[in-house]
């Protein structure tokens, strides 16, 4: 496994970039969406096999409302929420004895800075 791509100063790295900064948007997408999807995808099969499991995706208030300088961050957090909702719909659609105990939720996090 290679070196971590996590920034030393995540707030500045993720949250304050112009809406047209494609590199910053890509970093936000990778840090928030790809990690959520990859980790969850690795867990779904074993949860279905056990017939039980919970998916909790951590989001942020930026998912609901963007602000100046955080377009990429807001987009990626919104994508996490929408993806979690879609995943829940797929699991419910596939409701069977294998999937019946697997549920999901996206939790928006509010913090003071």
N, C-alpha and C positions, 0 to 999 in steps of 0.2 A: 504494500500500500504506500502510495506516495505521500509527500508532505501535505499537511492540511492547507486548504485554500481559505480558511476562515481568516477574516481580517483582524488586526489588532484593535482597531477602533470601529466596531460594527455600525454605530450610529452614523458616523460620517461616511463610511464606506457604502452603506446601503441607503440611508434615508435622505441624504442631501445631494442629489444629482439632477441636472436638467432633464426634462422629459425626452430630450433628443440624444442623451448620452447612451448609445447602444451598448457599450461595454458595461456600464453600471447596471443597465436593465438586465443584461445577460447574467451578471453576477448575482443580482437579486433573484432572478428566475432559478438559477442553479441552487443557490443557498436555501430558498424557501420551497419551491415547487418540486424540483427534481429530487431533493433529499426526502421530502414527504412521500412522493410517489414511489420511490425506490424502496424505502424502508417499509412502507405499508404493503407493497406488492410482495415483498419477501415474507410477510406475516400472514397474508390471507389464506394461502394453502394450508399451513399448519392449523390455523384457527378453524377452517372448514373441516379438516380431518378430525379435530377434537369436538367439533360441533359447538364451539364456544369461543368468544373473543370480543374484544372491544377495540375500536379504532378511534383515537382522539387526536385530532389535528389542531395544532396551536396556531392561531392566526393573530391578528392585531386589529385595532380600530381602523387602521389604514385600509383594511379590506372593504370597509363600508364607506369611507370618505377620504378622498385624496387631499393632499395639501401641497403647498408650494415646495418644490424641490424633492418630492417623494413619489413621483409618478411610477417609476419602476418598482419601488417597494410596495406601493398600494396595489399595483397590478398583480404582483406575485402573491401577495397575501390574499387578494380577492380570488385568485386562481386556486389557492389552497382550499378556500371555503367552497367554491363551486365544484372542485374535484371531489371533495369529501361528500358533498350532497349527491353527486353523480354516482360515486361509489356506493353510497347507502341505497340509492335507487336500484342499482344493479344487484346488490346483495338481496334486497327485498324482492326484486323481480325473480331472482334465482332461488327464492325461499324454498328450501327443501330441508330434509332432515340434516343434510350436511351443513347448510348455511344458516339454519334457523337461529342459532345462538350468537351469531356475529352481528354486532351493531356498530354504529359510528356516530361521531359528533365532531363539529368544529367549534372550538372555544376561542372567542375573541378576547384578547388580553388588553387591559387598559392599565397603563402605568403612569405615574407622575415622574417628570424629569426635573 
